[in-house]
Amino acid sequence: MTNNSVLTRLNVRPWRLFSLLILGFASGLPLALTGQAMQAWLTTAGMTTATIGMFSLVTQPYVYKFVWAPLMNRFEPPLFGRRRGWLVMTQLLLAGCIWLMSGVNPLSQPMLFALVAVLVAFLSSSQDIVIDAYRTDISPENERGLAASMGVFGYRVAMIVSGGVAFILADQLGWAQVYRAMAWIMLAMAAFSCVTPMIPNEVTDKHRARDFSLFVLMMVVSAMMFYGIYKISGWLLPEFLASSSMMRAILALLMSGATVEVLSRATKFVGRDDLRGFAFMLLGAVLGVLIGGWFFALFAPLVQDFLSGLSEKNAKNWLNLCETLIILSFAIPAAYWGAKWSSFKLLLEPMSEYFTKEAAWWFLALLVFYKLGDAFAGTLSTNFLLKGVGFSQTEVGLVNKMLGMFATIGGVVLGGVLMLRWGLWRSLLVFAILQAVSNLGFWSLAHYGQNALGHFTLPTGEFARVLTGNQSLSGDLSIDYLLAMVVGFENITGGMGTAAFVALLMGLSRGGHSLTYYALLSALASLGRIYVGPVAGVLAEPENLGWANFFIFATLMGFPAVLLLLKLRQKVHQLS
C-alpha cells in the first residue's frame, strides 16, 4: 500500500507540475498578442506613438475580470469538470478570436481591430481566472511555491514566443500569418487542457451543469436581443434620441435585461439574481460613461484654452487623454453603485470580506505600484526599440527569444532560490529595486543609441531559415551589445519580481472566497500596466518628455512600492 502510494505520488506529481507549466504558457501567450506583438504590428502599420498608447486600453478586461469571476465559479460546464470545462471553452474561443484578429487591417479598420483585441483580452483574462483557481485547487499547500514558479516560468516562455519569436516570423511572413500561427497554438492548448489532472475530490454536480446550460442560453438571448433592439431603435426612436448611440445602447440593455428576467422566471433559473446583479452593474457602467462624456464636453473648452500653448497634435493627445481618464473616473464608481443597488452578492460579499482585513488598502496600493515602473516602460518598449532606436524586428525578436529565454529561466530559478533563503518580504523589496533600475537600461539606449558598445555576430542564417521557413534568408546577424544587456537584465529582474509577486497574491488570497480574491487582486495589479498606456504614449512624445526623460520617469515610478514594502514589513512577514 505504501509502495503504491509512493509510486503514485512519483508518477502524478511530475504530470501535475508539467500541466501547470503548460497552463502558464497558455496564460501568457495571448497577453503579448494584445501587448508587445500588437505594438509592433501597429508600429509597422504606421500608427503614431500616442495612438499606440491609447490602444493599450484594449486590455481593460484584465482590470475588471473580478467582476465575472464569481459567475465562472458559480456555474459549471457539463464536460471535463468545474475548472477544466471553463479552460477548454475559453481556449477554444481564444483560438477563434485570434484567428479573426489576423484578418483585420489595423490601419484601415482600427475600430474593428480594437473591438476584436478587446474580445481577445476578455477571453484571455477569463482564462487566467480559471488557471489561477485550478493552480490553487490542484496544488497541496507545501507545493504552492513550486506551483507558482512553474506557472511563472511557462508564462514567461509564452511571452517570449508571442513577443519574441513572433517578431522574427513577422519580418518574413507578416503579422497576419503570425497571429494565425498563434491561433493554432492556442487550439493545441485547448486539446491539452482536456487531459490535465482532475482536481482531487471534485464531483460534477448535475444541477450546476443544468444551471450552466441555462446561463449560456440567457447570455445568447441577451446578446441577440441587445443587438436587435439597438438596430431597431435607430428607426423607431425620435431623431434626437436615435442620433445618440449611448441612449440606444441603454434602451437595448434595459429591454434585453427585461426579456432575460421573464425567461429566467419561466425556466426557474436559480442564477436569476446573479445575472440581474451583473446586468445592473453593466447598466451602471454605461450610465457612468454617458455622464463622464457629458461632463467632459461641458469643460472641454476650458481644457482646450489651457492647452492652447501646445502644438495642435500635442494638444489633441492631451485632450484625448483627459477625456479617457474622466470617463473612467465616472464609469467605475457607477458600475459599483449598480452592483450595490441590485445586491450583486457574488461580487459584493467577497469584496466586503476582503476590505475588513487589516492593512487591506495598503496592500492594494502595493499591488498597483509594484509593477508600475515596469508598466510605464513596458507599454512602449517595443515601439521604442523599433521606432525610437531603429532596431529591426528580427534583431529585437532574436534577442528576446535567445537571450531572453535564458535570462527568464535564470530569473525564475534565482528568484525561487532567493525567496527560500530571504523570505517573501526581503525578496519583494530587492526585486522591486532591481525592476526599477532595469528601466535605466532603456534610458541608456535612448541616450546613446545603437552601437554604443559595439556589436557581436551570430551565425543565424540556418537557424533563422529553419525557424521562419524562409529558405531565401541568409547571412549572419549583427546584435547590438547594449540591446542584449538591456533585454537580458530586464528579463532576469522581471522573472524574479513576477515569481515573488505571484507568491504575494497567493498569500493575500486566503479565505472563503479565494477565487474572487485572486481575480480581484490580480486585476488591481494590472491597473498600472493598462491605464498608464495612454499617459505613457503622450509623455513619450518629443514635444513632452522624449524617450530618455520618459525612461527616467518610469524608473522613479518603481520606488513608491519600495516605500510601501517598508511600511508593510510585519504584515508581509505574517503572510509567509
Sequence and secondary structure as in RCSB ss.txt:
>XXXX:A:sequence
MTNNSVLTRLNVRPWRLFSLLILGFASGLPLALTGQAMQAWLTTAGMTTATIGMFSLVTQPYVYKFVWAPLMNRF
EPPLFGRRRGWLVMTQLLLAGCIWLMSGVNPLSQPMLFALVAVLVAFLSSSQDIVIDAYRTDISPENERGLAASM
GVFGYRVAMIVSGGVAFILADQLGWAQVYRAMAWIMLAMAAFSCVTPMIPNEVTDKHRARDFSLFVLMMVVSAMM
FYGIYKISGWLLPEFLASSSMMRAILALLMSGATVEVLSRATKFVGRDDLRGFAFMLLGAVLGVLIGGWFFALFA
PLVQDFLSGLSEKNAKNWLNLCETLIILSFAIPAAYWGAKWSSFKLLLEPMSEYFTKEAAWWFLALLVFYKLGDA
FAGTLSTNFLLKGVGFSQTEVGLVNKMLGMFATIGGVVLGGVLMLRWGLWRSLLVFAILQAVSNLGFWSLAHYGQ
NALGHFTLPTGEFARVLTGNQSLSGDLSIDYLLAMVVGFENITGGMGTAAFVALLMGLSRGGHSLTYYALLSALA
SLGRIYVGPVAGVLAEPENLGWANFFIFATLMGFPAVLLLLKLRQKVHQLS
>XXXX:A:secstr
 HHHHHHHHHHHHHHHHHHHHHHHHHHHHHHHHTTHHHHHHHHHHT  HHHHHHHGGGGTHHHHHHHHHHHHHH 
  SSS HHHHHHHHHHHHHHHHHHHHHTS TTT HHHHHHHHHHHHHHHHHHHHHHHHHHHHHS GGGHHHHHHH
HHHHHHHHHHIIIIIHHHHHHHH HHHHHHHHHHHHHHHHHHHTTS   TT    HHHHHHHHHHHHHHHHHHHH
HHHHHHHHHHHS HHHHT HHHHHHHHHHHHHHHHHHHHHHTT TTHHHHHHHHHHHHHHHHHHHHHHHHHHHHH
HHHHHHTTTS HHHHHHHHHHHHHHHHHHHHHHHHHHHHHHTT HHHHHHHHHHHTSTTHHHHHHHHHHHTHHHH
HHHHHHHHIIIIII   HHHHHHIIIIIHHHHHHHHHHHHHHHHHHH HHHHHHHHHHHHHHHHHHHHHHHHH T
TSS EEEE  HHHHHHHH  TT  S EEEEHHHHHHHHHHHHHHHHHHHHHHHHHHHHT STTHHHHHHHHHHHH
THHHHHHHHHHHHHTSTTTTHHHHHHHHHHHTTSHHHHHHHHTHHHHHHH 
